[in-house]
Every structure is written in structure tokens, then in C-alpha cells.
């Protein structure tokens, strides 16, 4: 049983932390201390504050994991000394001076499902949630996910990153090859730029839910590398 340290899981846009349940269980059963961040998805600063609060509770080396837009958060929060490795799960991996909106717009999107409200909130089109966000999950599950979304904000997506922890720490990147929410080629390009160790998984954007064993394997690889 591994006692390599702690794993902190950060969810991405339009969902909450509950999707990490099976990944949490797999890693916990192997002896890792696993925590899940619940971001408010209001501003980048507030998402960072939620993540740092969980990081402050950890003892020993930490592997920080981010899905989707959670990749932006771990890119900044990962500068904490106790964070020893970063894992991007179909995640955005910006460099200093970049925003999520800038990165997403740098390559053609496989879909156009994000809708803006008058007050600056962003939602994923509920009618397209299954096909484009999580096609490899059952419709009864994605129907619920579609109507229980955590809205993002245009302000958070437009905020620029001011530091990139991956420049000084090892990173791992999971490419969801069937992703229709975030271009898989953009994922691959970001990971290559960062020198990340890349793993391809045939899955939708919701890869951490549909392929939890494969995702947990990459996280454990990262944890063992910093033991």
C-alpha cells in the first residue's frame, strides 16, 4: 500500500467535485490521502482561494490534479512548495500571460456549446451535454449533470495567468481522444509545450468519470515519481 502522500483533485467548468468519487475511492484504497476542491466558479481568485485552502490542510508531498478549466487553477496554485507534481486531465495548461479564452480560441473547437447569459455567466448547452461533454456516460447521468451545472463566468475565463508551476515541476497530461468539449489536439499541444508525460485515453471530456481506473493510474504514477 502506498503512502506517497496526498492527492488534491480540482474539478473543471460546469460540474462540481462529485464526479471525482470513483477516482477518490481507487486512490484512497491504495493509501493516498485524497481531498476534493469545490470551486465557486465565480472568479479565478476565488477558485484559487478554495484550492489553496485545501492545499494548506495537506501534510507531505502533494500531487495536484486538475480537470478542464481546473488546469488553470493548478497551474497557479501548484507553485506551493508542497506540490510536487501536476496532473492535467483533459485540462487546460496555460502559460503566464495566457487566459482560458485565449487558449480555447487558438484552435478550432469541436463544438460550440457554451452559452453566455446577460449577467456574464456561462453554461454548457443542456441539449448537447451528453453528446459533447460526456458521450461515454449514460443519458440518465448526463441529463442530471446538464440540469445541475455549476455556471462559470466570462470573467474567470478571461483572467490571465501570472505564473506557471509546470515550468518548474513535473507535469502529466491526459488527452481525452474523443473529447468534443476541448480540442484533443489543443490538449496535446499544451502538454508538449510543457514537456508533460502524455497518456491518451479513448474517452469524452468526462474522462475522469467514464475511465476512472485509467485516470487514477496516471495520478498514481505522478505520486510514485515524487516519493
N, C-alpha and C positions, 0 to 999 in steps of 0.2 A: 504494500500500500504506500502510495506516495505521500510525502509530507513536504513537498517542494515549496509550499507557500499558499498564497491567496490568489484567487481569480475574481476580478470585478467585471461584470457584464453590463454593457451600456446599450440600450435599445436605440433604434433609429426612428425615423419620422412616421407618423400616422398610427403608431402602435404604442403599447406600454411594455413593461418589463415581464409580463406574464408569459410571453412567448418563449422565454429562456427556460421554462420549467424543466424540460427533459434534459437539456444540456446541464443545468444545475444539478439535477439528480445524478447523472452519469459521473460528473466530476466529484461531487460530494461523496459518492460511494467509493471513490478512489482515494479519498483522504484529503482532498483540497477544501480549503475554506472558501466558499463561493458566496459572493454578495451581488445583488442586482440593484442597479441605479434606476430610479424613476425620475426621468427628466420632465420638467413642466412644459417644454417646447414653446416657451414664450420668447426668451432672448438667449443668445449664445452665453452671455454672462451668467444667467440663471441656470442654464443647463450645466455649465461648468461648476457652479457652486454646488449643485446637487451631487455631481460626480466627486468633487473634492471632499465633500462631507463624508462620503463612503470611503474614499481613499484614506482619510485621516483616521478611520477606525481600524485599519489593517495593520497587522504586525508581520514583519518579514517581507520577503520579496513578493511583488505583485505582478501578475500578468493582467494587463488592461485590454479588454475586448470591446470592440465597437461594431455594431451593425449599421449599414447605410449611413445616414447623417450622423450617427453616433461616432463614426470615424473621425469627424471633425473635432468632436469633444475629446476623444482620447488623444488626438494629435497634440492638443494643448495641455490637457491635464496630465499627460504622460511624462511631462518634464519633472514631475515629482521624483526625488531620488529613489524612493522605494519601488517605483515602477521599473521593472527590468526588461519587459518585452511588451510589444503591442501586437494585437491580432485584429485584422480588418476582415469582417465577414460581409462580403458583397458591400464593402464600405468605401466611403469617400475618404481619400487620403491627401488632403490639401497641403501645400507648402505655405510658408509665411508670405503674407500679402495676397493670398487667394481666398475666395469665398466659395460656398457650395454652388451658388447660382452660376458663377463663372466657370467652375469645373464642369457642371452638368451641361452647360451650353457649349462646351468646347468640342463636343462630338454629337452626331445625330442621336436623338433619343429614340428608343424602340417603341415608345408610346407617348401620348400627350394627355395624361390623366389627372394631373394636378390642377385643381381649380382654386381660384382666389376669391375671397369674399370682399365685400366693400370695406370691412374693417382691417384688412391686411392678413387674415388667416388663410391657411392653405389646407385643402382637403384632397384626398385621393378619391376620384370618381367612384362612388359605391357600385355603380353598374359595371365597372371594369376591374373591381378589386380582385375578384377571383382570377380572371384571365391574365391580368398584367402584373399583379403583385404576388399572387400565391397560387398559381395554376396547379401545383402539385399537392395542394391540400383539398380536403373535401369541401363541397359547397356549403354544407351546414356550418362549417367552421368559418369559412371566409365571409359568409353572409353576416355572421355576428361581428367579425372583425371590421367589416365595412361600416356597420352602423355604430360601432363603439370606438371609432377613431379618436386619437388624440391629435387635435389640429396643430400644425406648425404655424410659423409666422414668416411672412416675406422678409421681415427684418432680420430674423435669425439666419435665413438662407443667404441674405446679402451681406452679413457681417464678415469681415476679413479676419483671417487667422494671423496672429502676430508671432507665433513660434511653431516649430515642427519638431516634436520629440523624436520622430523616426530618423532624424538626421544624426542622432547620437545613440540611438538604441535599436536593437534588432527588431524587425517587424516581419509579420507573416500575413499573407493576403489570400483570402478565399475568393475565387472567381466563381460566381453562380452562372454557369454557362447558358442557362435558359432564361436568364433574367430579362424581363420586359419592363422593369421599372428603372433600372440603372444599367446603361450600356455595358455589357461584359467587356468590350474592348477598351472602354474607359477605365474599368477596374484594372484590367491587365496593364494598361499604360501607366497608371498611377503607381502600381506595385513595382513595375520595372524601374521607374524613376527613383523609387525609394530603395531599391535593392532588396525588396522583400522576398522571402521564400514563398513561392506561389503554389497553391493547391487548387486544381479545378474540381468542382463538384457539379454534376448534372442536376440542376435544381433551379427553382424560381428565386425571386428576390427574398422570399421567406425561407431560405436555405437552412437557417438555424432552427426552424420549426420542422421542416419536412425531412431534413437529414441531420438530426442532432448528433448521432454517433460520429459521423464524419467530421462535423464541426468540433465536437469535443476532442477528437483525436488531434486536430491541429492545435487546439489550445493546450492540450497536454504536452505536445511536442515543444511548444514555446516554453512551458513551465519547466520541463526537464532540462532545457538548454541553459537555463539560468540558475540551476540548482547550486 
